[in-house]
Amino acid sequence: MSLPNRKFPELDHVEQEHMEFVTQMLQQQISSAQGKIPFSEYMNMALHAPECGYYNSGCRKIGEGGDFITAPELGSLFGACVANQCNEALHQLSGGSILELGAGSGALCAQILERLSKVDCPLETYYILETSGDLRQRQQEFIRSTCVNADKVFWLDNLDDFSLHGIVIANEVFDALPVDRFEVGIEGFSFLDVEVIGSNFEWVKTFHKATNHGIDKIIDRYGLTEGYCSEYCPSASALLRTLSTILQCGYCLFVDYGYSGSEYYHPQRNDGTLRCHFKHLAHNDPLIFPGLQDITAHVDMTALAETAIASDLDLIGFIDQANFLVNAGLMDELLDLNLSVEAQMSLSNEIKRLTLPSQMGEVFKVLALGKSVEHGLSAFRNGNRIHSLQLQEA
Ligand SMILES: C[S@@+](CC[C@H](N)C(=O)[O-])C[C@H]1O[C@@H](n2cnc3c(N)ncnc32)[C@H](O)[C@@H]1O
């Protein structure tokens, strides 16, 4: 496969071989599907194919030495604040368990267990559901060798026959779910599928004839006009429905970069939200470096909230990350008077990255859902922006 003109880091021969392998696998899939596949299928294989998809390959993905950094990788403040909310929820519920989806390096789990070990928290079990075999192994090594209360952590293979009394947490998981890409036409829309031209992957339009697809509803609702391109994530709804089935009583806290529907499908955002990360270089071409780069799409928080409500979950709150963290006790973390000047500087840098609007503070949002709960969570008491979701009845 030929590489684009722009300046990307050089590939070593292991990376080159890995990319060739994933490229061949995708090309075979496309050829056996009469020459094109939906982008969601391409994204799913490029990210999640067993053994060789981006999340399953052995390379380091998350953190300073990887491709991108998430909030728990910056330090322990994010984890401490999420732990405070877990503690509050588990006290309200008179005890219960945590289920973390997509635990990455295991950093968030370690930080939460550390914090909960210092307070009187009625935590029973910390479950992790991780789709990547490689990351699951890394989490197990990291958590078992470094964590307090590591014996409370169990990895689930799937959510079949599972039920939870407690809290589900997920940081940057919904943005990794496969999306379909579409372009609005004079009538209806076309899917932007993926085909092979020469040795490259290219976009190809497939006109969608039937009406009343979820994308038709989005076009009508947000008044999208001819030529507008964006994404749509059907698998987010499926995951939410599963979570609603397993959650008997408790909360869900989802943190992700995303927008309300009207911001997501804003007329000016007419080329969608796809973002790729390769060695800390962000760009928007998902059809290069298959298997070597992360591919993400922002999350339509309105769609997530409406599906949650339709799936028997209650909407508890929607807030930006900065307000969430401050309400959840971020500033209390600075009150430790024994900190050295260096430690205080490092904490204040971490706070800036987590909360400044130009960094993670505004584009990252937290959606809280509940099932059979009487109280809300204190992290949503100031700055709750549920109204901005502009929810419609089903
Ligand atoms: C962007 S990483 C975020 C990792 C971690 N939560 C963090 O904040 O550092 C996405 C994570 O979600 C996992 N993942 C993707 N799809 C998933 C799914 N359907 N269920 C559970 N985990 C999933 C990936 O393997 C990876 O661990």
The ligand as an ORCA input file, in Angstrom:
! r2SCAN-3c Opt
* xyz 0 1
  C      -9.472      4.563     23.714
  S      -9.224      3.135     24.669
  C      -9.571      3.760     26.298
  C      -8.921      2.944     27.381
  C      -9.167      3.383     28.822
  N     -10.563      3.379     29.170
  C      -8.548      4.708     29.120
  O      -9.261      5.644     29.457
  O      -7.316      4.807     29.033
  C     -10.654      2.133     24.288
  C     -10.737      0.881     25.103
  O     -12.020      0.267     24.899
  C     -11.848     -1.103     24.546
  N     -13.064     -1.461     23.798
  C     -13.421     -1.134     22.546
  N     -14.653     -1.593     22.249
  C     -15.111     -2.212     23.375
  C     -16.322     -2.871     23.726
  N     -17.338     -3.010     22.842
  N     -16.455     -3.381     24.961
  C     -15.439     -3.256     25.856
  N     -14.260     -2.655     25.586
  C     -14.097     -2.127     24.363
  C     -10.525     -1.112     23.829
  O      -9.955     -2.377     23.701
  C      -9.730     -0.184     24.762
  O      -9.346     -0.827     25.945
*
